[in-house]
Amino acid sequence: MKFGFLIDKKSFECSCFRVAPIPEFNSVMEEFYRSARVSNGWFYGPEQELKKTTNENRKFKERGPVNCSSFFRISPTHEIISNTCTEEHLRFLILGYGFLQGIYLTPEDYSYLGRTAYELGKLNGLRLSGDDYVNGMEAINQFYLLSDSEVRKQMFSSIHWHLIGQSYYFDWDRFDSQYKTLDGLYKISGIKAKFHAERPV
């Protein structure tokens, strides 16, 4: 299964899967550096001029405002290969690998939302080196294998909201995603709290 977008040429092999850059990695990167709209570790979708009404066109001389596309796609950079993992398992591993890299990774043909971090470690400050790749991914894989379907879904959701929520522009949207992350981890933990305020503790 192909995925991206990741600026890291590292290949590694775990117990039941392998992660490697796709053969077209260098050309994808050349295109990214040539055409991507980036700022402060984020890349943005293509610019689109908003259409004006006929009446606005008559009255206003300036062109319509320009926004970045809210949903867009970018070429994959890597693939995860396995003879034993299901598609659901591979999607979990891809998201988990994104968490380790501090960016949001998605399978090929998934759309990106608004702005997306491309700078490694941007979303959590982590930087992988040496055995971190294999050790981290083996731990994520073991979590998946040892968990039931409900726990897997809850953890997938928690990682998703932790990573994607940081791409939002408004404080209340980021707060909402952080709350969803916290709530999801609380449910997985099995700990009981009488009140919501006790959950973080």
WOZI-V219993 format. One line per field, one symbol per residue. phi: phi as a letter, one per 20 degrees, with the letter a starting at -180 (. if undefined). psi: psi as a letter, one per 40 degrees, with the letter a starting at -180 (. if undefined). burial: # if it has 9 or more other ideal C-beta (glycine too) atoms within 8 Angstrom, else .. Layout:
phi->???
psi->???
burial->???
//
This chain:
phi->.ebrdceaefdbcdfcbcdbffgegffffgfffecfecalndddfffceffdfgffffedeffffddegfcbccffdcbddbedefffffffffffffgfembedcfgmeeedmccfdfgngebmecebleggfffffffffgffedegffgfffgfffgffefffefeegffffgfffffffffffffnfdcfcgfefff
psi->hiiahhghehiihadeiihiiideddddddddddeihihfeiiiiiihhhiiiddddddhdiiiihiihdhiiiiidiihhiediiddddddddddddddefihiiiieiiihcihhdhhedeeeihiibeddddddddddddddeiidddddddddddddddddeeididddddddddddddddddddeihididdedd.
burial->######.....#.#..####.#..#..##.##....#....####.#....................##..#.#######.#......###################....#######.####....#...###.###.##.##..#...##.###############....##.###.#######.#....#.....#..
//
